[in-house]
Amino acid sequence: RFEKRIYIPLPEDHARAAMFKLHLGSTPNDLKESDYRELGKKTDGYSGADISVIVRDALMQPVRRVQSATHFKKVKGPSLSNPNMMVDLFTPCSPGDPEAIEMTWMEVPSDKLLEPKVSMMDMLRSLASTKPTVNEQDLEKLKKFTEDFGQEG
């Protein structure tokens, strides 16, 4: 008995854009619809797994910013224990910010830390460091195999 092999092509740009949105889920971010479309276009040749890797790396970017920050500033935001109450929180900022206070994340009380939202810059930075796992030669081999023996899915 022979196994049937079906070639399933890489996702198209609109599907890749939807995958970015799906993987980000409810994580606080400031991406717009146009950003998702741009990410979909920029990831031609990327698989769903590749996009998952990009998003996972991008989700860590705000954490890295917090950990490497030398300055924080006070901002108003919802309390972690009571989202209806506005309190002073600390978020990383540039040392040149007029409201900057020199401190590390270890000095910020854990209930007073406001992590930055995931941004388009985070996504683009992660995209720049993540290459697609499927290369052109692999795609050619699959195409030839499908022409000779298989069928498309």
C-alpha positions in Angstrom: 0.0 0.0 0.0 1.4 3.4 -1.0 1.0 6.5 1.1 -0.6 9.4 -0.6 1.5 12.6 -0.5 -0.2 15.9 -0.9 1.7 19.2 -1.5 0.2 22.0 0.5 1.6 25.3 -0.6 3.0 28.1 1.7 0.3 30.6 2.9 -0.5 33.6 0.8 0.0 37.1 2.1 -3.6 37.6 3.4 -3.3 34.3 5.3 0.1 35.3 6.7 -1.4 38.6 7.8 -4.2 36.7 9.6 -1.6 34.4 11.3 0.2 37.5 12.7 -3.1 38.7 14.2 -3.9 35.2 15.5 -0.5 34.6 17.2 -0.6 38.1 18.8 -4.0 37.3 20.2 -5.0 39.5 23.1 -1.4 40.7 23.8 -1.4 44.5 24.2 -0.1 46.0 20.9 -0.4 49.1 18.8 -0.5 47.4 15.4 -3.0 48.6 12.8 -4.7 46.7 10.0 -2.3 48.2 7.5 0.6 46.8 9.7 -0.7 43.3 9.5 -1.1 43.6 5.7 2.5 44.9 5.4 3.8 42.0 7.5 1.8 39.6 5.3 3.5 41.1 2.2 7.0 41.1 3.8 6.9 37.4 4.7 6.6 35.8 1.2 8.1 32.4 1.5 7.5 32.0 5.2 5.6 29.1 6.7 3.0 29.3 9.5 5.7 28.0 11.9 8.1 30.7 10.7 5.5 33.4 11.5 4.9 31.8 14.9 8.6 32.2 15.6 8.6 35.8 14.5 5.6 36.7 16.8 7.1 34.8 19.8 10.3 36.8 19.4 8.4 40.1 19.0 6.4 39.3 22.2 9.7 39.2 24.1 10.9 42.6 22.7 9.0 44.7 25.4 10.5 42.4 28.1 14.0 43.0 26.7 13.3 46.8 26.7 12.3 46.6 30.3 15.3 44.5 31.3 17.9 46.7 29.5 16.3 50.1 30.5 18.4 52.4 32.6 15.6 55.0 32.9 11.9 54.9 33.6 9.2 57.5 33.8 6.0 57.8 35.7 2.8 57.4 33.7 -0.9 57.0 34.8 -2.4 53.6 34.1 -4.9 51.1 35.5 -3.9 49.3 38.7 -3.0 45.6 38.2 -5.1 44.7 41.3 -8.0 46.9 40.4 -8.3 47.9 36.7 -10.9 50.6 37.5 -8.4 52.5 39.6 -5.8 54.7 37.9 -2.4 54.7 39.6 1.2 55.9 38.9 3.1 53.2 37.0 6.7 53.2 35.6 7.5 52.4 32.0 10.9 52.3 30.3 12.0 55.5 28.5 15.0 57.2 26.9 17.6 58.7 29.2 17.0 62.0 27.3 13.3 62.0 28.3 12.6 65.1 30.5 10.7 62.9 32.9 13.3 60.2 33.0 14.3 58.7 36.4 17.5 56.7 36.5 16.7 53.2 37.8 16.7 49.6 36.7 13.7 47.4 36.3 14.7 45.6 39.6 14.1 48.9 41.5 10.6 49.3 40.1 7.9 47.7 42.4 6.5 44.7 40.5 2.9 46.0 40.8 4.0 49.4 39.3 5.6 48.2 36.1 3.9 49.1 32.9 5.4 47.0 30.1 5.5 48.7 26.7 3.0 47.4 24.1 4.2 45.2 21.2 4.9 47.6 18.3 5.4 47.3 14.5 9.1 48.0 15.2 9.2 45.0 17.4 7.7 42.9 14.6 10.1 44.2 12.0 13.1 43.7 14.3 12.1 40.1 14.8 11.4 39.6 11.1 14.8 40.9 10.3 16.4 38.3 12.5 14.2 35.3 11.4 14.7 33.7 8.0 12.2 31.4 6.3 12.9 27.7 6.9 11.7 26.6 3.5 14.0 27.6 0.6 13.5 27.9 -3.1 15.2 24.5 -3.9 12.8 22.7 -1.5 9.8 24.3 -3.2 11.1 23.3 -6.6 11.6 19.7 -5.4 8.1 19.6 -4.1 6.7 21.1 -7.2 8.5 18.5 -9.4 7.4 15.6 -7.1 3.8 16.8 -7.3 4.0 17.0 -11.1 5.4 13.5 -11.3 3.6 11.6 -8.5 1.2 13.6 -6.4 -1.7 15.9 -6.3 -2.2 19.4 -4.9 -4.1 19.9 -1.7 
